[in-house]
């Protein structure tokens, strides 16, 4: 099998990695067992999955080379399933706190590059006869949208389906066991791509404008600019241990707020995060006078084709942490996000990859030179919102109840908040550096209070749908 090239942007995640900054993304999925599950249900599932020793990409890829890194596909017999797939049990009482502590520890550890860069943990012992899957994969191989695509292919819409394959037997190119019929091919003629020269001009113009504003400032007070973010306690150097917390809200509840604010679901997400972070920084007497700036990943993946790696770019937006009024905060976020979108060049493919590489080059240079967290940050926090399945999903009859993303941190970024929608629920994962944010759970709790404040200010009736922080 031929070695696979790694894109310039994806190789950046590999070059940034240190023991303190493992560049991996993860997911925590919690299931309720089917009514007919016997006492050996979970051990039988684990034994069956362990017997599946056929691996699809990227689960059979090992890193080769350093100057010019490539993925080398390994034969199935060269992969040690017992190293990658593990079975754990929580100490009693098996609540959200115990689960969060275990997942926080698992997500802290950097993966060994001598092996394919993934782990899958089946975790039993949750109260209510539930169980979980925690899985992590290196970010150079998968992004948030790619992770949701893997979820869609691996978890079925059919609660009666049994003997299902594990994620590594599915991958990005293996069999699809979701039970969702394949979409018919779009026969609409594809629009002609921009002339390469015109694309290059758009990319250069956008980068020139962005970095011109970074150096000299911007006249628009609502425009968020890289390297103009205020220094905060979120933006120093970090250490290895992680903490993880969660919250879950009804999408209907968030949409009611979005409608009242004449905004989007993402505007509400950013607003409640801004309110939560403002409250937390006030508590520790470390709130900057100017608004914090968020780096928001934007998917530029096209079509349904299978691929390994990332297809994202980034925009910057203010979070309104310098204003107390929640309605004013969401209005400022809406305006700032729109300005950020307008800066993105209208290109795709290689041209968008070039734009992203140019946009992130100073940040990657800082990280690889090990000086991240010492100067002014490009942004204060990464906030990401990924659409997930709208319908319930199952694994061997176990219903997926909650699905939370875990993300990566780096020097200069001690907190990441990522959300995934699923079955009319909005699931938010808070990943933080334990030393920089010793009370991460408070940020998760404050997000619920920020949502309630926004509802009250907009005259939206409060509904149920809060989650319980973990970790």
KOLLOMAR-46140 format. One record per residue (C-alpha): residue in three letters; z, y, x. Coordinates in pm, whole numbers, plus 50000, padded with zeros to 5 digits. Each point is the difference from the previous one (the first is absolute). Layout:
residues N
   r    pz    py    px
 ala     Z     Y     X
...
end
This chain:
residues 471
   r    pz    py    px
 unk 50000 50000 50000
 unk 49910 50345 50124
 unk 50255 50265 50084
 unk 50018 50285 49751
 unk 49980 50362 50111
 unk 50287 50232 49907
 unk 49911 50350 49885
 unk 50122 50301 50194
 unk 50232 50104 49717
 unk 50148 49650 49961
 unk 50053 49962 50374
 unk 50211 50317 49983
 unk 50267 49811 49805
 unk 50013 49742 50279
 unk 50025 50260 50275
 unk 50279 50190 49823
 unk 50223 49697 49968
 unk 50332 49969 50181
 unk 50318 49801 49938
 unk 50142 50300 49814
 unk 49677 50060 49806
 unk 49850 49669 49882
 unk 49671 50078 49827
 unk 50021 49761 49706
 unk 49986 50032 49625
 unk 50170 49768 49757
 unk 50062 49912 49640
 unk 50300 49870 49807
 unk 49909 49811 49684
 unk 50271 49866 49770
 unk 49933 49727 49743
 unk 50172 49838 49704
 unk 49960 49623 49981
 unk 49814 49837 49711
 unk 50206 49850 49720
 unk 49907 49645 50103
 unk 50099 50043 50368
 unk 50212 49712 50123
 unk 50268 50010 50272
 unk 49742 49924 50272
 unk 49741 50252 49875
 unk 50026 50241 50294
 unk 50044 49739 50273
 unk 49695 49817 49866
 unk 49799 50323 50011
 unk 50112 50068 50358
 unk 49914 49647 50111
 unk 49658 50021 49837
 unk 49923 50339 50157
 unk 50114 49876 50340
 unk 49751 49715 49971
 unk 49710 50247 49963
 unk 49878 50041 50356
 unk 49665 50162 49937
 unk 50003 50370 50084
 unk 49771 50277 49883
 unk 49956 50336 50173
 unk 50203 50192 50104
 unk 50263 49725 50008
 unk 49812 49809 50271
 unk 49942 50302 50227
 unk 50180 50044 50331
 unk 49967 50312 50214
 unk 49784 49970 50310
 unk 49972 50260 50274
 unk 50169 50337 50044
 unk 49744 50249 50135
 unk 49750 49892 49731
 unk 50207 49803 49746
 unk 49831 49742 49777
 unk 50108 49743 49745
 unk 49948 49642 50110
 unk 49984 49747 49712
 unk 50215 49695 50075
 unk 49926 49648 49878
 unk 50237 49886 49725
 unk 50172 49744 50223
 unk 50095 50272 50251
 unk 50217 50188 49746
 unk 50368 49901 49969
 unk 50076 50027 49629
 unk 50375 49960 50061
 unk 49998 50318 50209
 unk 49825 50210 49736
 unk 50140 49853 49676
 unk 50376 49994 49951
 unk 50242 49906 49724
 unk 50323 50200 49963
 unk 50291 50020 49758
 unk 50217 50298 49913
 unk 50377 49992 50026
 unk 50177 50012 49665
 unk 49989 50194 49772
 unk 49631 50043 50081
 unk 49962 50350 49863
 unk 49766 50285 50086
 unk 50225 50111 50285
 unk 49994 49659 50172
 unk 49623 49980 49958
 unk 49956 50351 50138
 unk 50215 49925 50306
 unk 49795 49689 50083
 unk 49664 50170 49948
 unk 50110 50303 50203
 unk 50080 49771 50293
 unk 49677 49803 49970
 unk 49793 50318 49988
 unk 50168 50142 50311
 unk 49867 49734 50238
 unk 49674 50049 50186
 unk 49766 49702 49979
 unk 49907 49803 50311
 unk 49638 50070 50099
 unk 49957 49649 50140
 unk 49972 49884 49639
 unk 49806 50117 49694
 unk 50175 50314 49879
 unk 50153 49894 49669
 unk 50310 49839 49850
 unk 50076 49869 49652
 unk 50358 49938 49879
 unk 50094 49824 49677
 unk 50351 50116 49906
 unk 50214 49815 49745
 unk 50346 50062 49864
 unk 49944 50317 49797
 unk 50222 50038 49695
 unk 49834 49911 49673
 unk 49828 49698 50161
 unk 49737 50225 50158
 unk 49828 49975 50337
 unk 49797 50229 50227
 unk 49720 50008 50251
 unk 50020 50242 50291
 unk 49680 50020 50203
 unk 49896 50223 50288
 unk 49663 50048 50171
 unk 49902 50233 50283
 unk 49861 50331 49872
 unk 49697 49967 50227
 unk 49889 49715 49772
 unk 50084 50124 49652
 unk 50073 50323 49813
 unk 50164 50058 49664
 unk 49687 49952 49792
 unk 49910 49691 50203
 unk 50349 49862 49935
 unk 49962 50048 49625
 unk 49662 49826 50013
 unk 50167 49704 50169
 unk 50265 50002 49727
 unk 49735 50000 49729
 unk 49823 49702 50161
 unk 50320 49803 50066
 unk 50206 50052 49683
 unk 49853 49870 49673
 unk 49982 50156 49654
 unk 50052 49648 49860
 unk 50366 49907 49962
 unk 49902 49634 49954
 unk 49817 49965 50330
 unk 50169 49769 50250
 unk 49947 49870 50357
 unk 49890 50345 50114
 unk 49903 50073 50357
 unk 50214 50214 50235
 unk 49879 50344 50114
 unk 49877 49880 50341
 unk 49767 49751 49832
 unk 49849 50287 49797
 unk 49973 50291 50245
 unk 49726 50256 49953
 unk 49719 49745 49989
 unk 50148 49677 49861
 unk 50002 49863 49643
 unk 50108 50234 49721
 unk 50267 49841 49781
 unk 50085 50309 49797
 unk 49833 49871 49685
 unk 49825 50334 49953
 unk 49625 49959 49944
 unk 49785 50156 50269
 unk 49861 50337 49907
 unk 49625 50009 49946
 unk 49814 50174 50276
 unk 49941 50367 49938
 unk 49623 50039 49966
 unk 50016 50377 50001
 unk 49783 50123 50287
 unk 50214 50099 50296
 unk 49978 50364 50091
 unk 49839 50065 50331
 unk 50251 50060 50278
 unk 50016 50340 50157
 unk 49774 50057 50296
 unk 50205 49907 50313
 unk 49949 50348 50139
 unk 50127 50161 49677
 unk 50298 49764 49995
 unk 50082 50093 50359
 unk 49984 50369 49912
 unk 50236 49950 49703
 unk 50248 49806 50214
 unk 49991 50257 50280
 unk 50038 50291 49755
 unk 50299 49838 49828
 unk 50174 49915 50328
 unk 49932 50345 50143
 unk 50148 50165 49692
 unk 50304 49771 50000
 unk 50089 50049 50364
 unk 49917 50369 49988
 unk 50265 50034 49728
 unk 50239 49783 50201
 unk 49968 50237 50295
 unk 49981 50335 49825
 unk 50149 49940 49657
 unk 49851 50038 49653
 unk 49991 50292 49760
 unk 50061 49773 49700
 unk 50374 49939 49975
 unk 49945 49682 49796
 unk 49766 49834 50249
 unk 50166 49724 50206
 unk 49884 49992 50362
 unk 50062 49735 50267
 unk 50254 50101 50267
 unk 50131 50286 49785
 unk 50275 49787 49845
 unk 50359 50113 50062
 unk 50211 49784 50232
 unk 50255 49794 49806
 unk 50235 49706 50052
 unk 49715 49779 49876
 unk 49794 50085 50306
 unk 50185 49900 50315
 unk 49974 49682 50202
 unk 50097 49682 49819
 unk 50160 49666 50084
 unk 49917 49643 49906
 unk 50227 49920 49701
 unk 49854 50071 49657
 unk 50144 50054 49656
 unk 49819 49931 49676
 unk 50071 50120 49647
 unk 49814 49978 49670
 unk 49956 50170 49666
 unk 49799 49900 49694
 unk 49886 50222 49712
 unk 49790 49948 49690
 unk 49647 50133 50048
 unk 50009 50127 49640
 unk 50301 50209 50094
 unk 49824 50150 50301
 unk 49680 50061 49803
 unk 50194 50194 49736
 unk 50125 50230 50275
 unk 49651 50028 50150
 unk 49856 50098 49661
 unk 50269 50262 49943
 unk 49937 50144 50348
 unk 49620 49983 49960
 unk 49990 49790 50315
 unk 49944 49646 50121
 unk 50225 49699 50053
 unk 49977 50067 50373
 unk 50114 50360 49949
 unk 50312 49868 49826
 unk 50060 49749 50280
 unk 49979 50273 50264
 unk 50221 50231 49794
 unk 50283 49751 49955
 unk 49983 49911 50369
 unk 50012 50369 50088
 unk 50300 50050 49774
 unk 50181 49696 50142
 unk 49944 50103 50361
 unk 50107 50358 49927
 unk 50329 49873 49850
 unk 50061 49762 50292
 unk 49938 50266 50263
 unk 50227 50240 49812
 unk 50274 49737 50008
 unk 49983 49974 50379
 unk 49952 50378 50039
 unk 49659 49957 50164
 unk 49749 50140 49748
 unk 49728 50209 50171
 unk 49922 50340 49850
 unk 49629 49922 49959
 unk 49852 49711 49805
 unk 49973 49658 50157
 unk 49645 49875 50046
 unk 49889 49651 49891
 unk 49723 49794 50153
 unk 49832 49818 49710
 unk 49770 49703 50080
 unk 49678 50000 49797
 unk 49797 49681 49955
 unk 49633 50030 50094
 unk 49928 49631 49945
 unk 49677 49943 49810
 unk 49894 49703 49791
 unk 50179 49666 49975
 unk 49885 49857 50331
 unk 50250 49807 50210
 unk 50103 50155 50329
 unk 50279 49998 50255
 unk 50145 50336 50103
 unk 50054 50341 49848
 unk 49780 50226 49790
 unk 50212 50311 49962
 unk 50009 50364 50091
 unk 50275 50258 49949
 unk 50067 50329 49826
 unk 50296 50235 50035
 unk 50198 50158 49719
 unk 50316 50202 49951
 unk 50297 49835 49825
 unk 50169 50310 49863
 unk 50333 49915 50163
 unk 50065 50373 50044
 unk 50018 50065 49623
 unk 50277 49897 49761
 unk 49797 50012 49675
 unk 49840 49655 49938
 unk 49718 50150 49791
 unk 49911 50247 50272
 unk 50016 49714 50251
 unk 49746 49782 49819
 unk 49772 50301 49943
 unk 50000 50074 50372
 unk 49936 49635 50083
 unk 49703 49991 49762
 unk 49846 50309 50159
 unk 50069 49890 50357
 unk 49863 49650 49945
 unk 49680 50142 49853
 unk 49957 50221 50306
 unk 50050 49693 50218
 unk 49732 49807 49811
 unk 49754 50287 50037
 unk 50032 49978 50378
 unk 49883 49637 50011
 unk 49634 49968 50099
 unk 49772 49841 49740
 unk 49887 49717 50225
 unk 50056 49627 50023
 unk 49976 49705 50236
 unk 49981 50075 50371
 unk 50009 50375 49939
 unk 50332 49973 49813
 unk 50135 49775 50276
 unk 49904 50269 50250
 unk 50174 50267 49792
 unk 50318 49791 49977
 unk 49994 49931 50373
 unk 49961 50372 50072
 unk 50273 50092 49753
 unk 50248 49752 50144
 unk 49908 50032 50368
 unk 50279 50246 50095
 unk 50259 49794 49812
 unk 49882 49673 50158
 unk 49996 50166 50340
 unk 50363 50105 49956
 unk 50101 49650 49891
 unk 49821 49823 50284
 unk 50142 50247 50255
 unk 50348 49922 49860
 unk 50070 50366 49922
 unk 49999 49972 49620
 unk 50308 50146 49835
 unk 50055 50267 50265
 unk 49769 50280 49886
 unk 49903 50149 49667
 unk 49898 49717 49763
 unk 49651 49965 49855
 unk 50176 49935 49669
 unk 50355 49926 49892
 unk 49945 49682 49800
 unk 49732 49753 49890
 unk 49971 49952 49622
 unk 49757 49743 49862
 unk 49911 49888 49648
 unk 49791 49684 49956
 unk 49873 49876 49661
 unk 50086 49636 49935
 unk 49929 49742 49729
 unk 50040 50128 49645
 unk 50082 49654 49864
 unk 50278 49747 50070
 unk 49942 49759 50290
 unk 50138 49654 50079
 unk 50050 49751 50282
 unk 50032 49641 49877
 unk 50132 50125 49666
 unk 50252 50242 50155
 unk 49948 50347 49858
 unk 49974 50286 50246
 unk 50269 50242 49883
 unk 50009 50260 50279
 unk 49773 50081 50290
 unk 50110 50247 50269
 unk 49813 50119 50309
 unk 50161 50038 50343
 unk 49829 50221 50253
 unk 50010 50100 50365
 unk 50184 50278 50179
 unk 49936 50174 50330
 unk 50158 50258 50226
 unk 49991 50324 49805
 unk 49994 49823 49660
 unk 50331 49835 49904
 unk 49922 49951 49630
 unk 49709 49854 49807
 unk 49983 49982 49620
 unk 49728 49781 49850
 unk 49943 49917 49633
 unk 49799 49727 49829
 unk 49932 49978 49627
 unk 50025 49660 49832
 unk 50007 49888 49635
 unk 50096 50346 49866
 unk 50269 50042 50266
 unk 50000 50241 50292
 unk 50167 49831 50298
 unk 50113 50221 50290
 unk 50102 49871 50343
 unk 50201 50224 50236
 unk 49976 49894 50366
 unk 50221 50193 50242
 unk 50149 49997 50348
 unk 50360 49884 49966
 unk 50129 50240 50265
 unk 49808 50307 49879
 unk 50079 49939 49631
 unk 50327 49809 49978
 unk 50018 50053 49623
 unk 49643 49920 49900
 unk 50112 49868 49661
 unk 50094 50354 49902
 unk 49635 50109 50029
 unk 49905 49722 49757
 unk 50278 50098 49757
 unk 49908 50367 50024
 unk 49639 49921 49909
 unk 50127 49883 49661
 unk 50204 50315 49957
 unk 49698 50212 50102
 unk 49797 49826 49730
 unk 50269 50073 49741
 unk 50009 50367 50105
 unk 49623 50023 49966
 unk 50010 49840 49656
 unk 50272 50238 49884
 unk 49820 50307 50134
 unk 49672 49897 49833
 unk 50164 49894 49673
 unk 49900 49635 50038
 unk 50234 49747 49838
 unk 50174 49773 50253
 unk 49906 49634 49990
 unk 50137 49693 50164
 unk 49843 49863 50318
 unk 50221 50079 50298
 unk 50038 49751 50286
 unk 50285 49889 50221
 unk 49994 50104 50367
 unk 50009 49717 50253
 unk 50066 49972 50371
end
